Amino acid sequence: MLTSQYEQNMKQKNFFLLPNAIFELQLNKYEFHIYAYLIRTEDRRTYQCIVSYPTIAGALGISVNTVAKYVRTLEERGLIRTERTEIVTRDGRKRNGCLRYHILPMQNALDRHHERRLAELELVTAQQKANAKAEKLGVEFLPACDGQSSA
């Protein structure tokens, strides 16, 4: 079925693409939704968008604090970079503006994710080897403390 040029243009404006690799990163639902919203609002030429926490929170139906928390985790994962902006009021005073979000190449985030997973697997392997060696020696092996006390 042929569609008109107008319908084809409308189809292009009413969707955005997410890279398939996003599912490899095991994002939680808030990280995923915020990242998708940023992709939706980004300028496709500059890979940037300027949007406030309250705007994101309102669009996604979550709290501003939740947005702030998961924007930080998206930065830590290497998916985005944020930059502060300033505005000048009519009376000449400088005020903080919204954050400018830079959408980073997905490959960077994938590399970080794989490095993190590899380090986790190496730690598990080392613990298994230590357990096996301790078992051979007849010694009870206590795994490394993870910062939590049982008291």
CNS distance restraints for C-alpha pairs under 8 A (distance, minus, plus):
assign (resid   3 and name CA) (resid   7 and name CA) 6.16 0.50 0.50
assign (resid   3 and name CA) (resid   8 and name CA) 6.68 0.50 0.50
assign (resid   4 and name CA) (resid   8 and name CA) 6.39 0.50 0.50
assign (resid   5 and name CA) (resid   9 and name CA) 6.23 0.50 0.50
assign (resid   6 and name CA) (resid  10 and name CA) 6.24 0.50 0.50
assign (resid   7 and name CA) (resid  11 and name CA) 6.22 0.50 0.50
assign (resid   8 and name CA) (resid  12 and name CA) 6.48 0.50 0.50
assign (resid   9 and name CA) (resid  13 and name CA) 6.42 0.50 0.50
assign (resid  10 and name CA) (resid  14 and name CA) 6.22 0.50 0.50
assign (resid  11 and name CA) (resid  15 and name CA) 6.96 0.50 0.50
assign (resid  15 and name CA) (resid  40 and name CA) 7.96 0.50 0.50
assign (resid  16 and name CA) (resid  39 and name CA) 7.37 0.50 0.50
assign (resid  16 and name CA) (resid  40 and name CA) 5.86 0.50 0.50
assign (resid  17 and name CA) (resid  39 and name CA) 7.89 0.50 0.50
assign (resid  18 and name CA) (resid  22 and name CA) 7.24 0.50 0.50
assign (resid  18 and name CA) (resid  36 and name CA) 7.10 0.50 0.50
assign (resid  18 and name CA) (resid  39 and name CA) 7.44 0.50 0.50
assign (resid  19 and name CA) (resid 106 and name CA) 7.62 0.50 0.50
assign (resid  21 and name CA) (resid  25 and name CA) 7.17 0.50 0.50
assign (resid  21 and name CA) (resid 106 and name CA) 7.42 0.50 0.50
assign (resid  21 and name CA) (resid 110 and name CA) 7.62 0.50 0.50
assign (resid  22 and name CA) (resid  26 and name CA) 7.64 0.50 0.50
assign (resid  22 and name CA) (resid  27 and name CA) 7.76 0.50 0.50
assign (resid  22 and name CA) (resid 106 and name CA) 7.77 0.50 0.50
assign (resid  23 and name CA) (resid  27 and name CA) 7.31 0.50 0.50
assign (resid  24 and name CA) (resid 110 and name CA) 7.68 0.50 0.50
assign (resid  25 and name CA) (resid 109 and name CA) 7.84 0.50 0.50
assign (resid  25 and name CA) (resid 110 and name CA) 6.81 0.50 0.50
assign (resid  25 and name CA) (resid 113 and name CA) 6.44 0.50 0.50
assign (resid  27 and name CA) (resid  31 and name CA) 5.71 0.50 0.50
assign (resid  27 and name CA) (resid  32 and name CA) 5.73 0.50 0.50
assign (resid  28 and name CA) (resid  32 and name CA) 6.14 0.50 0.50
assign (resid  29 and name CA) (resid  33 and name CA) 6.03 0.50 0.50
assign (resid  30 and name CA) (resid  34 and name CA) 6.04 0.50 0.50
assign (resid  30 and name CA) (resid  66 and name CA) 7.93 0.50 0.50
assign (resid  30 and name CA) (resid  67 and name CA) 7.84 0.50 0.50
assign (resid  30 and name CA) (resid  70 and name CA) 6.72 0.50 0.50
assign (resid  31 and name CA) (resid  35 and name CA) 5.99 0.50 0.50
assign (resid  31 and name CA) (resid  70 and name CA) 5.64 0.50 0.50
assign (resid  31 and name CA) (resid  71 and name CA) 7.38 0.50 0.50
assign (resid  31 and name CA) (resid  73 and name CA) 7.53 0.50 0.50
assign (resid  31 and name CA) (resid  74 and name CA) 6.59 0.50 0.50
assign (resid  32 and name CA) (resid  36 and name CA) 6.04 0.50 0.50
assign (resid  33 and name CA) (resid  37 and name CA) 6.11 0.50 0.50
assign (resid  33 and name CA) (resid  60 and name CA) 7.36 0.50 0.50
assign (resid  34 and name CA) (resid  38 and name CA) 6.21 0.50 0.50
assign (resid  34 and name CA) (resid  56 and name CA) 7.30 0.50 0.50
assign (resid  34 and name CA) (resid  60 and name CA) 7.79 0.50 0.50
assign (resid  34 and name CA) (resid  67 and name CA) 7.31 0.50 0.50
assign (resid  34 and name CA) (resid  70 and name CA) 7.64 0.50 0.50
assign (resid  34 and name CA) (resid  71 and name CA) 7.42 0.50 0.50
assign (resid  35 and name CA) (resid  39 and name CA) 6.20 0.50 0.50
assign (resid  35 and name CA) (resid  74 and name CA) 7.57 0.50 0.50
assign (resid  36 and name CA) (resid  40 and name CA) 6.10 0.50 0.50
assign (resid  37 and name CA) (resid  41 and name CA) 6.28 0.50 0.50
assign (resid  37 and name CA) (resid  56 and name CA) 7.40 0.50 0.50
assign (resid  38 and name CA) (resid  42 and name CA) 5.92 0.50 0.50
assign (resid  38 and name CA) (resid  49 and name CA) 6.98 0.50 0.50
assign (resid  38 and name CA) (resid 101 and name CA) 7.69 0.50 0.50
assign (resid  38 and name CA) (resid 103 and name CA) 7.91 0.50 0.50
assign (resid  39 and name CA) (resid 103 and name CA) 7.42 0.50 0.50
assign (resid  41 and name CA) (resid  49 and name CA) 6.15 0.50 0.50
assign (resid  42 and name CA) (resid  46 and name CA) 7.91 0.50 0.50
assign (resid  42 and name CA) (resid  47 and name CA) 5.76 0.50 0.50
assign (resid  42 and name CA) (resid  48 and name CA) 5.12 0.50 0.50
assign (resid  42 and name CA) (resid  49 and name CA) 4.45 0.50 0.50
assign (resid  42 and name CA) (resid  50 and name CA) 7.91 0.50 0.50
assign (resid  42 and name CA) (resid 103 and name CA) 7.90 0.50 0.50
assign (resid  43 and name CA) (resid  47 and name CA) 5.41 0.50 0.50
assign (resid  43 and name CA) (resid  48 and name CA) 5.50 0.50 0.50
assign (resid  43 and name CA) (resid  49 and name CA) 6.05 0.50 0.50
assign (resid  44 and name CA) (resid  48 and name CA) 7.68 0.50 0.50
assign (resid  47 and name CA) (resid 102 and name CA) 5.88 0.50 0.50
assign (resid  47 and name CA) (resid 103 and name CA) 5.37 0.50 0.50
assign (resid  47 and name CA) (resid 104 and name CA) 7.73 0.50 0.50
assign (resid  48 and name CA) (resid 100 and name CA) 6.71 0.50 0.50
assign (resid  48 and name CA) (resid 101 and name CA) 5.36 0.50 0.50
assign (resid  48 and name CA) (resid 102 and name CA) 4.55 0.50 0.50
assign (resid  48 and name CA) (resid 103 and name CA) 6.10 0.50 0.50
assign (resid  49 and name CA) (resid 100 and name CA) 5.72 0.50 0.50
assign (resid  49 and name CA) (resid 101 and name CA) 5.26 0.50 0.50
assign (resid  49 and name CA) (resid 102 and name CA) 6.87 0.50 0.50
assign (resid  50 and name CA) (resid  98 and name CA) 6.29 0.50 0.50
assign (resid  50 and name CA) (resid  99 and name CA) 5.86 0.50 0.50
assign (resid  50 and name CA) (resid 100 and name CA) 4.47 0.50 0.50
assign (resid  50 and name CA) (resid 101 and name CA) 6.13 0.50 0.50
assign (resid  51 and name CA) (resid  55 and name CA) 6.56 0.50 0.50
assign (resid  51 and name CA) (resid  56 and name CA) 7.13 0.50 0.50
assign (resid  51 and name CA) (resid  98 and name CA) 5.86 0.50 0.50
assign (resid  51 and name CA) (resid  99 and name CA) 6.41 0.50 0.50
assign (resid  51 and name CA) (resid 100 and name CA) 6.99 0.50 0.50
assign (resid  51 and name CA) (resid 101 and name CA) 7.91 0.50 0.50
assign (resid  52 and name CA) (resid  56 and name CA) 6.42 0.50 0.50
assign (resid  52 and name CA) (resid  98 and name CA) 4.93 0.50 0.50
assign (resid  52 and name CA) (resid  99 and name CA) 6.47 0.50 0.50
assign (resid  53 and name CA) (resid  57 and name CA) 6.00 0.50 0.50
assign (resid  53 and name CA) (resid  64 and name CA) 5.71 0.50 0.50
assign (resid  53 and name CA) (resid  67 and name CA) 6.20 0.50 0.50
assign (resid  53 and name CA) (resid  68 and name CA) 6.77 0.50 0.50
assign (resid  53 and name CA) (resid  98 and name CA) 7.74 0.50 0.50
assign (resid  54 and name CA) (resid  58 and name CA) 5.94 0.50 0.50
assign (resid  54 and name CA) (resid  63 and name CA) 7.93 0.50 0.50
assign (resid  54 and name CA) (resid  64 and name CA) 5.64 0.50 0.50
assign (resid  55 and name CA) (resid  59 and name CA) 6.16 0.50 0.50
assign (resid  56 and name CA) (resid  60 and name CA) 6.15 0.50 0.50
assign (resid  56 and name CA) (resid  64 and name CA) 7.89 0.50 0.50
assign (resid  56 and name CA) (resid  67 and name CA) 7.13 0.50 0.50
assign (resid  57 and name CA) (resid  61 and name CA) 5.64 0.50 0.50
assign (resid  57 and name CA) (resid  62 and name CA) 4.92 0.50 0.50
assign (resid  57 and name CA) (resid  63 and name CA) 5.49 0.50 0.50
assign (resid  57 and name CA) (resid  64 and name CA) 5.39 0.50 0.50
assign (resid  57 and name CA) (resid  66 and name CA) 7.98 0.50 0.50
assign (resid  57 and name CA) (resid  67 and name CA) 6.24 0.50 0.50
assign (resid  58 and name CA) (resid  62 and name CA) 6.72 0.50 0.50
assign (resid  58 and name CA) (resid  63 and name CA) 7.86 0.50 0.50
assign (resid  62 and name CA) (resid  66 and name CA) 6.64 0.50 0.50
assign (resid  62 and name CA) (resid  67 and name CA) 7.28 0.50 0.50
assign (resid  63 and name CA) (resid  67 and name CA) 6.48 0.50 0.50
assign (resid  64 and name CA) (resid  68 and name CA) 6.27 0.50 0.50
assign (resid  65 and name CA) (resid  69 and name CA) 6.14 0.50 0.50
assign (resid  66 and name CA) (resid  70 and name CA) 6.23 0.50 0.50
assign (resid  67 and name CA) (resid  71 and name CA) 5.96 0.50 0.50
assign (resid  68 and name CA) (resid  72 and name CA) 6.46 0.50 0.50
assign (resid  69 and name CA) (resid  73 and name CA) 6.67 0.50 0.50
assign (resid  70 and name CA) (resid  74 and name CA) 6.11 0.50 0.50
assign (resid  71 and name CA) (resid  75 and name CA) 6.31 0.50 0.50
assign (resid  72 and name CA) (resid  76 and name CA) 6.25 0.50 0.50
assign (resid  73 and name CA) (resid  77 and name CA) 6.13 0.50 0.50
assign (resid  74 and name CA) (resid  78 and name CA) 6.37 0.50 0.50
assign (resid  74 and name CA) (resid  79 and name CA) 5.53 0.50 0.50
assign (resid  74 and name CA) (resid  80 and name CA) 6.05 0.50 0.50
assign (resid  75 and name CA) (resid  79 and name CA) 5.89 0.50 0.50
assign (resid  75 and name CA) (resid  80 and name CA) 5.03 0.50 0.50
assign (resid  75 and name CA) (resid  81 and name CA) 5.62 0.50 0.50
assign (resid  75 and name CA) (resid  82 and name CA) 7.54 0.50 0.50
assign (resid  77 and name CA) (resid 109 and name CA) 5.80 0.50 0.50
assign (resid  77 and name CA) (resid 112 and name CA) 6.93 0.50 0.50
assign (resid  77 and name CA) (resid 113 and name CA) 7.28 0.50 0.50
assign (resid  78 and name CA) (resid 104 and name CA) 6.99 0.50 0.50
assign (resid  78 and name CA) (resid 108 and name CA) 6.27 0.50 0.50
assign (resid  78 and name CA) (resid 109 and name CA) 4.71 0.50 0.50
assign (resid  78 and name CA) (resid 112 and name CA) 7.26 0.50 0.50
assign (resid  79 and name CA) (resid 103 and name CA) 6.34 0.50 0.50
assign (resid  79 and name CA) (resid 104 and name CA) 5.33 0.50 0.50
assign (resid  79 and name CA) (resid 105 and name CA) 7.12 0.50 0.50
assign (resid  79 and name CA) (resid 106 and name CA) 6.51 0.50 0.50
assign (resid  79 and name CA) (resid 108 and name CA) 7.48 0.50 0.50
assign (resid  79 and name CA) (resid 109 and name CA) 5.56 0.50 0.50
assign (resid  80 and name CA) (resid 101 and name CA) 6.50 0.50 0.50
assign (resid  80 and name CA) (resid 102 and name CA) 5.48 0.50 0.50
assign (resid  80 and name CA) (resid 103 and name CA) 4.71 0.50 0.50
assign (resid  80 and name CA) (resid 104 and name CA) 5.21 0.50 0.50
assign (resid  81 and name CA) (resid 101 and name CA) 5.83 0.50 0.50
assign (resid  81 and name CA) (resid 102 and name CA) 5.04 0.50 0.50
assign (resid  81 and name CA) (resid 103 and name CA) 6.70 0.50 0.50
assign (resid  81 and name CA) (resid 104 and name CA) 6.99 0.50 0.50
assign (resid  82 and name CA) (resid  99 and name CA) 6.13 0.50 0.50
assign (resid  82 and name CA) (resid 100 and name CA) 5.57 0.50 0.50
assign (resid  82 and name CA) (resid 101 and name CA) 4.64 0.50 0.50
assign (resid  82 and name CA) (resid 102 and name CA) 6.14 0.50 0.50
assign (resid  83 and name CA) (resid  99 and name CA) 5.61 0.50 0.50
assign (resid  83 and name CA) (resid 100 and name CA) 5.06 0.50 0.50
assign (resid  83 and name CA) (resid 101 and name CA) 6.53 0.50 0.50
assign (resid  83 and name CA) (resid 102 and name CA) 7.96 0.50 0.50
assign (resid  84 and name CA) (resid  96 and name CA) 7.39 0.50 0.50
assign (resid  84 and name CA) (resid  97 and name CA) 6.95 0.50 0.50
assign (resid  84 and name CA) (resid  98 and name CA) 6.76 0.50 0.50
assign (resid  84 and name CA) (resid  99 and name CA) 4.89 0.50 0.50
assign (resid  84 and name CA) (resid 100 and name CA) 6.26 0.50 0.50
assign (resid  85 and name CA) (resid  96 and name CA) 6.18 0.50 0.50
assign (resid  85 and name CA) (resid  97 and name CA) 4.85 0.50 0.50
assign (resid  85 and name CA) (resid  98 and name CA) 5.97 0.50 0.50
assign (resid  85 and name CA) (resid  99 and name CA) 5.92 0.50 0.50
assign (resid  85 and name CA) (resid 100 and name CA) 6.67 0.50 0.50
assign (resid  86 and name CA) (resid  94 and name CA) 6.47 0.50 0.50
assign (resid  86 and name CA) (resid  95 and name CA) 5.60 0.50 0.50
assign (resid  86 and name CA) (resid  96 and name CA) 4.63 0.50 0.50
assign (resid  86 and name CA) (resid  97 and name CA) 4.59 0.50 0.50
assign (resid  86 and name CA) (resid  98 and name CA) 7.69 0.50 0.50
assign (resid  87 and name CA) (resid  94 and name CA) 5.71 0.50 0.50
assign (resid  87 and name CA) (resid  95 and name CA) 5.30 0.50 0.50
assign (resid  87 and name CA) (resid  96 and name CA) 6.21 0.50 0.50
assign (resid  87 and name CA) (resid  97 and name CA) 5.48 0.50 0.50
assign (resid  88 and name CA) (resid  92 and name CA) 5.62 0.50 0.50
assign (resid  88 and name CA) (resid  93 and name CA) 5.45 0.50 0.50
assign (resid  88 and name CA) (resid  94 and name CA) 4.53 0.50 0.50
assign (resid  88 and name CA) (resid  95 and name CA) 6.18 0.50 0.50
assign (resid  89 and name CA) (resid  93 and name CA) 5.30 0.50 0.50
assign (resid  89 and name CA) (resid  94 and name CA) 6.39 0.50 0.50
assign (resid  89 and name CA) (resid  95 and name CA) 7.21 0.50 0.50
assign (resid 104 and name CA) (resid 108 and name CA) 7.39 0.50 0.50
assign (resid 105 and name CA) (resid 109 and name CA) 7.38 0.50 0.50
assign (resid 106 and name CA) (resid 110 and name CA) 6.28 0.50 0.50
assign (resid 107 and name CA) (resid 111 and name CA) 6.04 0.50 0.50
assign (resid 108 and name CA) (resid 112 and name CA) 6.33 0.50 0.50
assign (resid 109 and name CA) (resid 113 and name CA) 6.08 0.50 0.50
assign (resid 110 and name CA) (resid 114 and name CA) 6.09 0.50 0.50
assign (resid 111 and name CA) (resid 115 and name CA) 6.12 0.50 0.50
assign (resid 112 and name CA) (resid 116 and name CA) 6.12 0.50 0.50
assign (resid 113 and name CA) (resid 117 and name CA) 6.18 0.50 0.50
assign (resid 114 and name CA) (resid 118 and name CA) 6.02 0.50 0.50
assign (resid 115 and name CA) (resid 119 and name CA) 6.20 0.50 0.50
assign (resid 116 and name CA) (resid 120 and name CA) 6.31 0.50 0.50
assign (resid 117 and name CA) (resid 121 and name CA) 6.19 0.50 0.50
assign (resid 118 and name CA) (resid 122 and name CA) 6.11 0.50 0.50
assign (resid 119 and name CA) (resid 123 and name CA) 6.24 0.50 0.50
assign (resid 120 and name CA) (resid 124 and name CA) 6.31 0.50 0.50
assign (resid 121 and name CA) (resid 125 and name CA) 6.10 0.50 0.50
assign (resid 122 and name CA) (resid 126 and name CA) 6.14 0.50 0.50
assign (resid 123 and name CA) (resid 127 and name CA) 6.20 0.50 0.50
assign (resid 124 and name CA) (resid 128 and name CA) 6.18 0.50 0.50
assign (resid 125 and name CA) (resid 129 and name CA) 6.21 0.50 0.50
assign (resid 126 and name CA) (resid 130 and name CA) 6.17 0.50 0.50
assign (resid 127 and name CA) (resid 131 and name CA) 6.11 0.50 0.50
assign (resid 127 and name CA) (resid 143 and name CA) 6.96 0.50 0.50
assign (resid 128 and name CA) (resid 132 and name CA) 6.15 0.50 0.50
assign (resid 129 and name CA) (resid 133 and name CA) 6.14 0.50 0.50
assign (resid 130 and name CA) (resid 134 and name CA) 6.02 0.50 0.50
assign (resid 130 and name CA) (resid 141 and name CA) 7.41 0.50 0.50
assign (resid 131 and name CA) (resid 135 and name CA) 6.03 0.50 0.50
assign (resid 131 and name CA) (resid 141 and name CA) 5.81 0.50 0.50
assign (resid 132 and name CA) (resid 136 and name CA) 6.30 0.50 0.50
assign (resid 133 and name CA) (resid 137 and name CA) 6.36 0.50 0.50
assign (resid 134 and name CA) (resid 138 and name CA) 6.02 0.50 0.50
assign (resid 134 and name CA) (resid 139 and name CA) 4.99 0.50 0.50
assign (resid 134 and name CA) (resid 140 and name CA) 6.30 0.50 0.50
assign (resid 134 and name CA) (resid 141 and name CA) 5.75 0.50 0.50
assign (resid 135 and name CA) (resid 139 and name CA) 5.90 0.50 0.50
assign (resid 135 and name CA) (resid 140 and name CA) 6.89 0.50 0.50
assign (resid 135 and name CA) (resid 141 and name CA) 7.61 0.50 0.50
